[in-house]
């Protein structure tokens, strides 16, 4: 499995970086074959794709597992003819409370599966709708990284794919307070609503290029992490969600909506990334990809199709979904280990 990850990463190149305020995005560019249409649907496609036999509803439906519900589990019913790709951290809104998906899952055609999730709305346990809808975002990147590490630990010690739910709630509460995005139900989505304009400005600025299959992000010269897919069209469909995710960490560093004047901007870290040389940023990005290649990998059966791969290395939280000897999705995040960061994810 390490060879598959190294082989996959060796097939992509770093494209020309683009920036929006504190965020730098390096396109991960694959060969022309990656422009082929994938054999699966994204969640947004599957939920929206009409099926006449179901009265025009989507081919896929996500609900609570029962009338009573269960915080860490949801039910996915795929009645379509294609598998459905659900991305790690993708937010599902509605039903009894909003959730995020704990790992990337490929749901086979004509299959019902129970998937592991985490609650991102602590103060609600009442039905808002019968089924869930997909939101236009994933969990903010720092939260994805923490939860990914928690799920890896859960798999290692108990064979489950649970997060530390109390820690997820606490992290959202702290971030909401910092960003002035408190809500009556403690919903993560309020953070994105509060900073909608900045997130959309980032989406508009950080557009995909030809054959781009992944995106590696930095904030103020520090690596956030990357997501890599087997098809360029998958990246194009999901990139706006990923950009919004990183944007919520960028505003946590510098509140772009609260800048008094040009002198104030100069004193803030939000423009620091733009002052770093492209060569230095490239070296930081390359180093992170090299460290990802060198990570230990533990394989287990996936929820749904394929195998679930967990990456273990100092200062890295990573995971991948392999199906048919292909990495459908690979992601890795820079995390700060206890006692400092000897490896470093920052340009200095």
C-alpha positions in Angstrom: 0.0 0.0 0.0 2.8 2.5 0.6 3.9 1.7 -3.0 0.5 2.5 -4.3 0.5 5.8 -2.5 4.0 6.6 -3.7 3.1 5.5 -7.2 0.0 7.7 -7.2 1.8 10.8 -5.9 4.7 10.2 -8.4 2.2 10.5 -11.2 1.2 14.0 -10.4 3.1 17.3 -10.6 2.8 20.5 -8.7 1.2 23.2 -10.9 1.6 26.9 -10.7 0.3 28.1 -7.3 -2.6 30.6 -7.0 -3.5 32.6 -4.0 -6.4 34.3 -2.3 -5.4 36.4 0.7 -3.6 34.1 3.2 -4.4 30.9 1.2 -2.1 29.4 -1.4 -3.3 26.5 -3.6 -0.9 24.3 -5.5 -2.8 22.3 -8.2 -1.8 18.6 -8.3 -1.9 17.9 -12.0 -2.3 14.4 -13.4 -1.8 12.8 -16.8 -4.4 13.4 -19.5 -6.1 10.1 -18.8 -7.4 11.6 -15.6 -9.8 13.7 -17.6 -11.9 10.6 -18.2 -15.3 10.4 -16.6 -15.3 8.4 -13.3 -17.3 5.2 -12.9 -19.1 6.7 -9.8 -21.2 9.7 -8.9 -20.4 12.3 -6.3 -22.9 12.7 -3.5 -24.3 15.9 -5.0 -24.9 14.2 -8.3 -26.5 11.1 -6.7 -28.9 13.1 -4.4 -30.0 15.3 -7.3 -30.1 12.7 -10.1 -33.8 11.9 -10.9 -35.0 8.4 -11.1 -38.5 8.1 -12.6 -39.4 4.9 -10.7 -39.0 6.9 -7.5 -41.2 9.8 -8.5 -38.3 12.0 -9.5 -36.4 11.7 -6.2 -32.6 11.3 -6.3 -31.1 7.9 -6.8 -29.5 8.1 -3.4 -31.1 8.8 0.0 -29.5 9.4 3.4 -31.6 9.1 6.5 -31.3 8.4 10.3 -30.9 4.7 10.9 -34.3 4.5 12.6 -37.1 6.7 14.0 -35.0 7.1 17.2 -31.8 7.8 15.3 -28.2 7.3 16.4 -25.7 10.2 16.6 -22.7 8.3 15.1 -24.5 6.5 12.3 -26.6 7.2 9.2 -28.2 5.0 6.5 -27.3 5.4 2.8 -29.6 3.9 0.3 -28.2 3.8 -3.3 -30.8 2.6 -5.7 -28.8 3.9 -8.7 -26.8 1.9 -11.2 -23.5 3.6 -10.3 -21.5 3.7 -7.0 -21.7 6.9 -5.0 -18.6 8.6 -3.6 -19.1 10.4 -0.3 -16.1 12.5 0.8 -14.5 12.5 4.2 -15.8 15.5 6.1 -18.6 16.2 3.7 -21.5 17.8 5.7 -25.0 16.4 5.6 -27.7 18.8 6.8 -31.3 18.1 8.0 -32.9 15.2 9.8 -32.3 15.2 13.6 -29.0 17.1 13.5 -26.3 18.0 11.0 -23.4 15.5 10.6 -20.1 15.1 8.8 -18.9 11.8 7.3 -16.0 10.2 9.2 -14.1 8.8 6.1 -14.4 8.6 2.4 -16.9 6.0 1.3 -17.8 4.4 -2.0 -21.3 3.0 -1.8 -21.9 0.3 -4.3 -24.8 0.4 -6.8 -28.2 -1.0 -5.5 -26.8 -1.2 -1.9 -27.8 0.0 1.5 -25.0 0.7 4.0 -24.7 2.2 7.5 -22.0 4.9 7.6 -20.0 6.4 10.5 -20.5 10.1 11.1 -19.9 12.9 13.6 -22.4 15.4 14.8 -21.6 19.1 14.1 -24.8 20.5 15.7 -24.7 19.8 19.4 -27.9 21.6 20.4 -30.5 19.9 18.1 -32.1 16.4 18.3 -35.4 16.9 16.5 -36.4 16.2 12.9 -36.0 19.1 10.5 -36.6 16.8 7.5 -36.9 13.1 6.8 -33.8 12.8 4.8 -30.5 14.7 4.6 -29.3 17.1 1.9 -25.7 17.6 0.9 -24.2 20.9 1.9 -21.8 23.0 -0.2 -18.9 22.4 2.1 -16.8 20.0 4.0 -15.9 20.3 7.7 -13.2 23.1 8.1 -9.8 21.7 7.4 -8.4 21.8 11.0 -11.4 19.9 12.2 -11.1 17.3 9.4 -7.5 16.7 10.4 -8.3 16.2 14.1 -11.2 14.0 13.4 -9.2 11.9 10.9 -6.6 11.2 13.6 -9.4 10.3 16.0 -10.9 7.8 13.5 -7.5 6.3 12.9 -7.1 5.7 16.6 -10.6 4.3 16.9 -9.8 1.8 14.1 -6.5 0.8 15.8 -7.9 0.2 19.3 -11.5 -0.9 18.8 -12.0 -1.6 15.2 -14.7 1.1 14.9 -14.6 4.3 12.9 -15.7 6.7 15.6 -14.5 10.2 16.3 -14.2 11.8 19.8 -17.6 13.4 19.6 -17.1 15.5 22.7 -13.9 16.9 21.2 -15.6 17.6 17.9 -18.3 19.6 19.7 -15.8 21.5 21.8 -13.6 22.4 18.8 -16.7 23.7 16.9 -17.8 25.7 20.0 -14.3 27.3 20.4 -14.0 28.2 16.7 -17.5 29.6 16.6 -16.7 31.9 19.5 -13.5 33.0 18.0 -15.2 33.8 14.7 -18.3 35.4 16.1 -20.5 32.6 14.7 -22.5 31.3 17.7 -25.8 29.7 17.0 -28.7 28.5 19.2 -27.9 24.8 18.3 -24.1 25.1 18.1 -24.2 24.4 14.4 -20.9 24.4 12.5 -22.8 25.7 9.4 -23.1 29.1 11.2 -19.4 29.6 10.8 -19.7 29.2 7.1 -22.8 31.5 6.9 -21.0 34.2 8.9 -18.0 34.2 6.6 -19.8 33.3 3.4 -18.5 36.3 1.3 -14.9 35.5 2.0 -15.3 31.8 1.3 -17.0 32.6 -2.1 -14.2 35.1 -3.0 -11.8 32.2 -2.4 -13.8 29.8 -4.5 -13.8 32.4 -7.3 -10.1 32.9 -7.1 -8.9 29.3 -6.6 -10.2 27.7 -9.7 -9.1 24.4 -11.1 -6.8 24.0 -14.1 -6.7 21.4 -16.8 -6.0 17.8 -15.6 -6.0 19.0 -12.0 -6.7 16.0 -9.8 -5.9 17.4 -6.4 -5.2 20.6 -4.4 -2.5 21.2 -1.8 -3.3 24.2 0.5 -1.1 26.5 2.6 -2.2 29.3 4.9 0.5 32.0 5.5 3.1 29.6 4.2 2.1 26.7 6.5 0.8 23.5 4.9 -2.8 22.7 5.7 -2.9 19.5 3.6 -4.2 18.1 0.4 -6.9 16.1 -1.3 -6.2 14.0 -4.4 -8.7 12.1 -6.6 -8.4 9.6 -9.4 -10.3 11.9 -11.8 -10.0 15.5 -12.7 -13.8 15.9 -13.0 -14.1 14.7 -9.4 -11.7 17.4 -8.2 -13.6 20.0 -10.2 -16.9 19.0 -8.7 -15.6 18.9 -5.1 -13.0 21.7 -5.1 -15.4 24.5 -4.1 -16.3 22.5 -1.0 -12.7 22.0 -0.1 -11.8 25.7 -0.7 -14.6 26.8 1.6 -13.3 24.4 4.2 -9.8 25.9 4.1 -11.2 29.4 4.0 -12.7 28.9 7.5 -9.3 28.2 8.8 -7.8 31.2 7.0 -10.3 33.6 8.7 -9.4 32.0 12.0 -5.9 33.3 11.4 -6.9 36.8 10.2 -10.4 38.1 10.2 -10.6 39.4 6.6 -13.9 41.2 7.4 -12.3 43.4 10.1 -9.5 45.3 8.4 -9.3 49.0 9.1 -6.9 50.3 6.5 -3.8 49.4 4.4 -1.5 49.9 7.3 -3.6 47.5 9.4 -3.3 44.9 6.6 0.4 45.2 6.6 0.5 44.3 10.3 -1.7 41.2 9.9 -0.5 37.8 8.8 -3.2 37.6 6.0 -0.8 38.9 3.3 2.3 37.2 4.5 1.9 34.2 2.2 2.0 36.6 -0.8 5.5 37.8 0.3 7.0 34.3 0.3 8.9 33.4 -2.8 7.2 30.8 -5.1 10.4 28.7 -4.9 10.2 28.5 -1.1 6.5 27.7 -1.2 7.2 24.9 -3.7 9.9 23.4 -1.5 7.5 23.3 1.4 4.8 21.7 -0.7 7.2 19.1 -2.1 8.5 18.3 1.4 5.0 17.6 2.6 4.3 15.3 -0.3 7.6 13.4 0.3 6.7 12.9 4.0 3.2 11.6 3.0 4.9 9.1 0.7 7.1 7.9 3.6 4.2 7.4 6.0 3.4 4.0 7.4 0.1 2.7 6.0 -2.4 0.4 7.7 -5.1 -1.2 5.6 -8.5 -2.4 6.6 -11.8 -3.2 4.9 -13.7 -0.1 3.8 -17.2 0.9 4.7 -18.7 0.1 1.3 -16.4 -0.8 -1.6 -12.6 -1.1 -1.5 -10.0 -0.8 1.3 -9.6 1.9 3.9 -5.9 3.0 4.2 -4.8 5.0 7.2 -1.5 7.0 7.1 0.6 7.2 10.2 3.6 9.6 10.5 4.8 12.4 12.7 2.9 15.6 12.2 0.6 14.0 9.5 -3.0 12.8 9.6 -3.9 11.0 6.5 -6.3 8.4 4.9 -7.1 7.0 1.5 -9.7 4.9 -0.2 -8.4 2.2 -2.6 -10.8 0.4 -4.9 -9.6 -1.9 -7.8 -5.9 -1.1 -7.1 -6.6 2.6 -7.7 -6.6 5.4 -5.1 -10.0 6.9 -5.5 -9.2 9.5 -2.9 -6.1 10.3 -0.8 -5.9 13.1 1.8 -3.3 14.2 4.3 -3.1 17.1 6.7 -0.3 18.7 8.6 -1.0 18.5 12.4 1.1 19.8 15.2 2.3 16.9 17.4 2.7 17.2 21.2 5.9 18.8 22.1 6.5 20.9 18.9 6.9 20.2 15.2 10.4 18.9 14.4 9.5 18.1 10.8 7.9 21.5 10.1 5.1 22.4 7.8 6.0 26.1 7.5 8.0 28.1 5.2 10.5 30.2 7.1 
